[in-house]
Amino acid sequence: MILAKKVRIIPNIEQEQKLWQSVGTARYIYNWTLARQEENHKNGGKFIKDGDLRK
């Protein structure tokens, strides 16, 4: 039974730049969401649902 496969990608320069941009965007959104949740928790609020954050 195969449980996992390792794959290695070798991007060119343009692809590598796009990958790093995607990582930066994901990190920014994660930190923004975490800050909103922590601020809401400090003010006595409940967990903010994903759909509400996306609005």
mmCIF file as gemmi writes it, N, C-alpha and C atoms, coordinates in Angstrom:
data_model
loop_
_atom_site.group_PDB
_atom_site.id
_atom_site.type_symbol
_atom_site.label_atom_id
_atom_site.label_alt_id
_atom_site.label_comp_id
_atom_site.label_asym_id
_atom_site.label_entity_id
_atom_site.label_seq_id
_atom_site.pdbx_PDB_ins_code
_atom_site.Cartn_x
_atom_site.Cartn_y
_atom_site.Cartn_z
_atom_site.occupancy
_atom_site.B_iso_or_equiv
_atom_site.pdbx_formal_charge
_atom_site.auth_seq_id
_atom_site.auth_asym_id
_atom_site.pdbx_PDB_model_num
ATOM 1 N N . MET Axp A 1 ? 0.843 -1.174 0 1 0 ? 1 A 1
ATOM 2 C CA . MET Axp A 1 ? 0 0 0 1 0 ? 1 A 1
ATOM 3 C C . MET Axp A 1 ? 0.891 1.24 0 1 0 ? 1 A 1
ATOM 4 N N . ILE Axp A 2 ? 0.638 2.158 -0.925 1 0 ? 2 A 1
ATOM 5 C CA . ILE Axp A 2 ? 1.393 3.403 -0.996 1 0 ? 2 A 1
ATOM 6 C C . ILE Axp A 2 ? 0.667 4.445 -0.152 1 0 ? 2 A 1
ATOM 7 N N . LEU Axp A 3 ? 1.35 4.976 0.86 1 0 ? 3 A 1
ATOM 8 C CA . LEU Axp A 3 ? 0.739 5.966 1.729 1 0 ? 3 A 1
ATOM 9 C C . LEU Axp A 3 ? 1.073 7.39 1.309 1 0 ? 3 A 1
ATOM 10 N N . ALA Axp A 4 ? 2.226 7.574 0.685 1 0 ? 4 A 1
ATOM 11 C CA . ALA Axp A 4 ? 2.618 8.923 0.276 1 0 ? 4 A 1
ATOM 12 C C . ALA Axp A 4 ? 3.61 8.849 -0.871 1 0 ? 4 A 1
ATOM 13 N N . LYS Axp A 5 ? 3.668 9.932 -1.604 1 0 ? 5 A 1
ATOM 14 C CA . LYS Axp A 5 ? 4.654 10.059 -2.667 1 0 ? 5 A 1
ATOM 15 C C . LYS Axp A 5 ? 5.378 11.375 -2.48 1 0 ? 5 A 1
ATOM 16 N N . LYS Axp A 6 ? 6.668 11.374 -2.697 1 0 ? 6 A 1
ATOM 17 C CA . LYS Axp A 6 ? 7.436 12.606 -2.65 1 0 ? 6 A 1
ATOM 18 C C . LYS Axp A 6 ? 7.577 13.126 -4.075 1 0 ? 6 A 1
ATOM 19 N N . VAL Axp A 7 ? 7.36 14.408 -4.215 1 0 ? 7 A 1
ATOM 20 C CA . VAL Axp A 7 ? 7.464 15.037 -5.526 1 0 ? 7 A 1
ATOM 21 C C . VAL Axp A 7 ? 8.373 16.24 -5.383 1 0 ? 7 A 1
ATOM 22 N N . ARG Axp A 8 ? 9.282 16.387 -6.302 1 0 ? 8 A 1
ATOM 23 C CA . ARG Axp A 8 ? 10.175 17.535 -6.274 1 0 ? 8 A 1
ATOM 24 C C . ARG Axp A 8 ? 9.879 18.394 -7.494 1 0 ? 8 A 1
ATOM 25 N N . ILE Axp A 9 ? 9.661 19.676 -7.245 1 0 ? 9 A 1
ATOM 26 C CA . ILE Axp A 9 ? 9.432 20.585 -8.357 1 0 ? 9 A 1
ATOM 27 C C . ILE Axp A 9 ? 10.677 21.453 -8.534 1 0 ? 9 A 1
ATOM 28 N N . ILE Axp A 10 ? 10.966 21.765 -9.752 1 0 ? 10 A 1
ATOM 29 C CA . ILE Axp A 10 ? 12.101 22.629 -10.053 1 0 ? 10 A 1
ATOM 30 C C . ILE Axp A 10 ? 11.562 23.785 -10.908 1 0 ? 10 A 1
ATOM 31 N N . PRO Axp A 11 ? 11.095 24.844 -10.231 1 0 ? 11 A 1
ATOM 32 C CA . PRO Axp A 11 ? 10.492 25.947 -10.969 1 0 ? 11 A 1
ATOM 33 C C . PRO Axp A 11 ? 11.548 26.838 -11.626 1 0 ? 11 A 1
ATOM 34 N N . ASN Axp A 12 ? 11.136 27.495 -12.713 1 0 ? 12 A 1
ATOM 35 C CA . ASN Axp A 12 ? 12.036 28.482 -13.291 1 0 ? 12 A 1
ATOM 36 C C . ASN Axp A 12 ? 11.906 29.771 -12.472 1 0 ? 12 A 1
ATOM 37 N N . ILE Axp A 13 ? 12.599 30.823 -12.853 1 0 ? 13 A 1
ATOM 38 C CA . ILE Axp A 13 ? 12.644 32.04 -12.049 1 0 ? 13 A 1
ATOM 39 C C . ILE Axp A 13 ? 11.251 32.681 -11.905 1 0 ? 13 A 1
ATOM 40 N N . GLU Axp A 14 ? 10.507 32.759 -13.006 1 0 ? 14 A 1
ATOM 41 C CA . GLU Axp A 14 ? 9.166 33.352 -12.949 1 0 ? 14 A 1
ATOM 42 C C . GLU Axp A 14 ? 8.237 32.554 -12.046 1 0 ? 14 A 1
ATOM 43 N N . GLN Axp A 15 ? 8.287 31.233 -12.17 1 0 ? 15 A 1
ATOM 44 C CA . GLN Axp A 15 ? 7.434 30.378 -11.352 1 0 ? 15 A 1
ATOM 45 C C . GLN Axp A 15 ? 7.804 30.492 -9.878 1 0 ? 15 A 1
ATOM 46 N N . GLU Axp A 16 ? 9.099 30.578 -9.599 1 0 ? 16 A 1
ATOM 47 C CA . GLU Axp A 16 ? 9.542 30.713 -8.21 1 0 ? 16 A 1
ATOM 48 C C . GLU Axp A 16 ? 9.05 32.022 -7.604 1 0 ? 16 A 1
ATOM 49 N N . GLN Axp A 17 ? 9.087 33.099 -8.373 1 0 ? 17 A 1
ATOM 50 C CA . GLN Axp A 17 ? 8.587 34.383 -7.89 1 0 ? 17 A 1
ATOM 51 C C . GLN Axp A 17 ? 7.097 34.307 -7.586 1 0 ? 17 A 1
ATOM 52 N N . LYS Axp A 18 ? 6.34 33.651 -8.448 1 0 ? 18 A 1
ATOM 53 C CA . LYS Axp A 18 ? 4.898 33.496 -8.221 1 0 ? 18 A 1
ATOM 54 C C . LYS Axp A 18 ? 4.622 32.641 -6.979 1 0 ? 18 A 1
ATOM 55 N N . LEU Axp A 19 ? 5.425 31.607 -6.77 1 0 ? 19 A 1
ATOM 56 C CA . LEU Axp A 19 ? 5.264 30.775 -5.576 1 0 ? 19 A 1
ATOM 57 C C . LEU Axp A 19 ? 5.493 31.59 -4.312 1 0 ? 19 A 1
ATOM 58 N N . TRP Axp A 20 ? 6.551 32.413 -4.296 1 0 ? 20 A 1
ATOM 59 C CA . TRP Axp A 20 ? 6.842 33.237 -3.126 1 0 ? 20 A 1
ATOM 60 C C . TRP Axp A 20 ? 5.76 34.295 -2.909 1 0 ? 20 A 1
ATOM 61 N N . GLN Axp A 21 ? 5.188 34.829 -3.998 1 0 ? 21 A 1
ATOM 62 C CA . GLN Axp A 21 ? 4.081 35.774 -3.86 1 0 ? 21 A 1
ATOM 63 C C . GLN Axp A 21 ? 2.875 35.096 -3.225 1 0 ? 21 A 1
ATOM 64 N N . SER Axp A 22 ? 2.592 33.874 -3.628 1 0 ? 22 A 1
ATOM 65 C CA . SER Axp A 22 ? 1.472 33.123 -3.059 1 0 ? 22 A 1
ATOM 66 C C . SER Axp A 22 ? 1.686 32.851 -1.578 1 0 ? 22 A 1
ATOM 67 N N . VAL Axp A 23 ? 2.909 32.496 -1.228 1 0 ? 23 A 1
ATOM 68 C CA . VAL Axp A 23 ? 3.225 32.239 0.176 1 0 ? 23 A 1
ATOM 69 C C . VAL Axp A 23 ? 3.058 33.515 0.992 1 0 ? 23 A 1
ATOM 70 N N . GLY Axp A 24 ? 3.522 34.628 0.456 1 0 ? 24 A 1
ATOM 71 C CA . GLY Axp A 24 ? 3.388 35.906 1.154 1 0 ? 24 A 1
ATOM 72 C C . GLY Axp A 24 ? 1.939 36.308 1.347 1 0 ? 24 A 1
ATOM 73 N N . THR Axp A 25 ? 1.121 36.094 0.34 1 0 ? 25 A 1
ATOM 74 C CA . THR Axp A 25 ? -0.3 36.419 0.434 1 0 ? 25 A 1
ATOM 75 C C . THR Axp A 25 ? -0.98 35.552 1.486 1 0 ? 25 A 1
ATOM 76 N N . ALA Axp A 26 ? -0.694 34.258 1.464 1 0 ? 26 A 1
ATOM 77 C CA . ALA Axp A 26 ? -1.299 33.341 2.435 1 0 ? 26 A 1
ATOM 78 C C . ALA Axp A 26 ? -0.886 33.71 3.862 1 0 ? 26 A 1
ATOM 79 N N . ARG Axp A 27 ? 0.378 34.075 4.045 1 0 ? 27 A 1
ATOM 80 C CA . ARG Axp A 27 ? 0.867 34.448 5.377 1 0 ? 27 A 1
ATOM 81 C C . ARG Axp A 27 ? 0.191 35.73 5.851 1 0 ? 27 A 1
ATOM 82 N N . TYR Axp A 28 ? 0.045 36.706 4.956 1 0 ? 28 A 1
ATOM 83 C CA . TYR Axp A 28 ? -0.613 37.962 5.313 1 0 ? 28 A 1
ATOM 84 C C . TYR Axp A 28 ? -2.052 37.713 5.761 1 0 ? 28 A 1
ATOM 85 N N . ILE Axp A 29 ? -2.791 36.921 5 1 0 ? 29 A 1
ATOM 86 C CA . ILE Axp A 29 ? -4.189 36.641 5.322 1 0 ? 29 A 1
ATOM 87 C C . ILE Axp A 29 ? -4.311 35.867 6.635 1 0 ? 29 A 1
ATOM 88 N N . TYR Axp A 30 ? -3.412 34.915 6.848 1 0 ? 30 A 1
ATOM 89 C CA . TYR Axp A 30 ? -3.432 34.151 8.106 1 0 ? 30 A 1
ATOM 90 C C . TYR Axp A 30 ? -3.227 35.083 9.292 1 0 ? 30 A 1
ATOM 91 N N . ASN Axp A 31 ? -2.224 35.962 9.204 1 0 ? 31 A 1
ATOM 92 C CA . ASN Axp A 31 ? -1.936 36.883 10.31 1 0 ? 31 A 1
ATOM 93 C C . ASN Axp A 31 ? -3.072 37.876 10.519 1 0 ? 31 A 1
ATOM 94 N N . TRP Axp A 32 ? -3.685 38.353 9.429 1 0 ? 32 A 1
ATOM 95 C CA . TRP Axp A 32 ? -4.809 39.277 9.531 1 0 ? 32 A 1
ATOM 96 C C . TRP Axp A 32 ? -5.991 38.615 10.243 1 0 ? 32 A 1
ATOM 97 N N . THR Axp A 33 ? -6.283 37.378 9.834 1 0 ? 33 A 1
ATOM 98 C CA . THR Axp A 33 ? -7.388 36.644 10.445 1 0 ? 33 A 1
ATOM 99 C C . THR Axp A 33 ? -7.123 36.372 11.919 1 0 ? 33 A 1
ATOM 100 N N . LEU Axp A 34 ? -5.905 35.983 12.242 1 0 ? 34 A 1
ATOM 101 C CA . LEU Axp A 34 ? -5.546 35.714 13.634 1 0 ? 34 A 1
ATOM 102 C C . LEU Axp A 34 ? -5.698 36.968 14.483 1 0 ? 34 A 1
ATOM 103 N N . ALA Axp A 35 ? -5.269 38.111 13.962 1 0 ? 35 A 1
ATOM 104 C CA . ALA Axp A 35 ? -5.404 39.369 14.697 1 0 ? 35 A 1
ATOM 105 C C . ALA Axp A 35 ? -6.872 39.722 14.927 1 0 ? 35 A 1
ATOM 106 N N . ARG Axp A 36 ? -7.715 39.522 13.9 1 0 ? 36 A 1
ATOM 107 C CA . ARG Axp A 36 ? -9.147 39.801 14.061 1 0 ? 36 A 1
ATOM 108 C C . ARG Axp A 36 ? -9.767 38.896 15.125 1 0 ? 36 A 1
ATOM 109 N N . GLN Axp A 37 ? -9.408 37.615 15.099 1 0 ? 37 A 1
ATOM 110 C CA . GLN Axp A 37 ? -9.964 36.665 16.074 1 0 ? 37 A 1
ATOM 111 C C . GLN Axp A 37 ? -9.513 37.023 17.494 1 0 ? 37 A 1
ATOM 112 N N . GLU Axp A 38 ? -8.232 37.375 17.662 1 0 ? 38 A 1
ATOM 113 C CA . GLU Axp A 38 ? -7.72 37.72 18.991 1 0 ? 38 A 1
ATOM 114 C C . GLU Axp A 38 ? -8.368 38.997 19.515 1 0 ? 38 A 1
ATOM 115 N N . GLU Axp A 39 ? -8.522 39.986 18.637 1 0 ? 39 A 1
ATOM 116 C CA . GLU Axp A 39 ? -9.17 41.231 19.036 1 0 ? 39 A 1
ATOM 117 C C . GLU Axp A 39 ? -10.62 40.981 19.441 1 0 ? 39 A 1
ATOM 118 N N . ASN Axp A 40 ? -11.313 40.175 18.683 1 0 ? 40 A 1
ATOM 119 C CA . ASN Axp A 40 ? -12.696 39.833 18.988 1 0 ? 40 A 1
ATOM 120 C C . ASN Axp A 40 ? -12.788 39.08 20.315 1 0 ? 40 A 1
ATOM 121 N N . HIS Axp A 41 ? -11.847 38.186 20.564 1 0 ? 41 A 1
ATOM 122 C CA . HIS Axp A 41 ? -11.847 37.402 21.813 1 0 ? 41 A 1
ATOM 123 C C . HIS Axp A 41 ? -11.602 38.315 23.024 1 0 ? 41 A 1
ATOM 124 N N . LYS Axp A 42 ? -10.681 39.274 22.882 1 0 ? 42 A 1
ATOM 125 C CA . LYS Axp A 42 ? -10.394 40.207 23.98 1 0 ? 42 A 1
ATOM 126 C C . LYS Axp A 42 ? -11.615 41.047 24.328 1 0 ? 42 A 1
ATOM 127 N N . ASN Axp A 43 ? -12.429 41.374 23.336 1 0 ? 43 A 1
ATOM 128 C CA . ASN Axp A 43 ? -13.631 42.182 23.553 1 0 ? 43 A 1
ATOM 129 C C . ASN Axp A 43 ? -14.823 41.342 23.994 1 0 ? 43 A 1
ATOM 130 N N . GLY Axp A 44 ? -14.597 40.069 24.25 1 0 ? 44 A 1
ATOM 131 C CA . GLY Axp A 44 ? -15.654 39.203 24.761 1 0 ? 44 A 1
ATOM 132 C C . GLY Axp A 44 ? -16.512 38.565 23.693 1 0 ? 44 A 1
ATOM 133 N N . GLY Axp A 45 ? -16.101 38.67 22.458 1 0 ? 45 A 1
ATOM 134 C CA . GLY Axp A 45 ? -16.877 38.086 21.369 1 0 ? 45 A 1
ATOM 135 C C . GLY Axp A 45 ? -16.599 36.608 21.208 1 0 ? 45 A 1
ATOM 136 N N . LYS Axp A 46 ? -17.426 35.981 20.391 1 0 ? 46 A 1
ATOM 137 C CA . LYS Axp A 46 ? -17.246 34.568 20.094 1 0 ? 46 A 1
ATOM 138 C C . LYS Axp A 46 ? -16.412 34.416 18.83 1 0 ? 46 A 1
ATOM 139 N N . PHE Axp A 47 ? -16.135 33.186 18.486 1 0 ? 47 A 1
ATOM 140 C CA . PHE Axp A 47 ? -15.361 32.867 17.291 1 0 ? 47 A 1
ATOM 141 C C . PHE Axp A 47 ? -16.056 33.412 16.062 1 0 ? 47 A 1
ATOM 142 N N . ILE Axp A 48 ? -15.301 34.099 15.181 1 0 ? 48 A 1
ATOM 143 C CA . ILE Axp A 48 ? -15.858 34.647 13.955 1 0 ? 48 A 1
ATOM 144 C C . ILE Axp A 48 ? -15.831 33.542 12.898 1 0 ? 48 A 1
ATOM 145 N N . LYS Axp A 49 ? -16.945 33.3 12.258 1 0 ? 49 A 1
ATOM 146 C CA . LYS Axp A 49 ? -17.015 32.249 11.251 1 0 ? 49 A 1
ATOM 147 C C . LYS Axp A 49 ? -16.253 32.643 9.995 1 0 ? 49 A 1
ATOM 148 N N . ASP Axp A 50 ? -15.818 31.648 9.26 1 0 ? 50 A 1
ATOM 149 C CA . ASP Axp A 50 ? -15.038 31.852 8.054 1 0 ? 50 A 1
ATOM 150 C C . ASP Axp A 50 ? -15.782 32.708 7.032 1 0 ? 50 A 1
ATOM 151 N N . GLY Axp A 51 ? -17.039 32.438 6.841 1 0 ? 51 A 1
ATOM 152 C CA . GLY Axp A 51 ? -17.83 33.18 5.862 1 0 ? 51 A 1
ATOM 153 C C . GLY Axp A 51 ? -17.924 34.656 6.204 1 0 ? 51 A 1
ATOM 154 N N . ASP Axp A 52 ? -18.03 34.973 7.504 1 0 ? 52 A 1
ATOM 155 C CA . ASP Axp A 52 ? -18.094 36.371 7.924 1 0 ? 52 A 1
ATOM 156 C C . ASP Axp A 52 ? -16.762 37.081 7.695 1 0 ? 52 A 1
ATOM 157 N N . LEU Axp A 53 ? -15.678 36.383 7.909 1 0 ? 53 A 1
ATOM 158 C CA . LEU Axp A 53 ? -14.36 36.986 7.671 1 0 ? 53 A 1
ATOM 159 C C . LEU Axp A 53 ? -14.143 37.244 6.189 1 0 ? 53 A 1
ATOM 160 N N . ARG Axp A 54 ? -14.638 36.369 5.346 1 0 ? 54 A 1
ATOM 161 C CA . ARG Axp A 54 ? -14.453 36.53 3.9 1 0 ? 54 A 1
ATOM 162 C C . ARG Axp A 54 ? -15.224 37.717 3.357 1 0 ? 54 A 1
ATOM 163 N N . LYS Axp A 55 ? -16.3 38.107 4.025 1 0 ? 55 A 1
ATOM 164 C CA . LYS Axp A 55 ? -17.085 39.264 3.582 1 0 ? 55 A 1
ATOM 165 C C . LYS Axp A 55 ? -16.282 40.508 3.829 1 0 ? 55 A 1
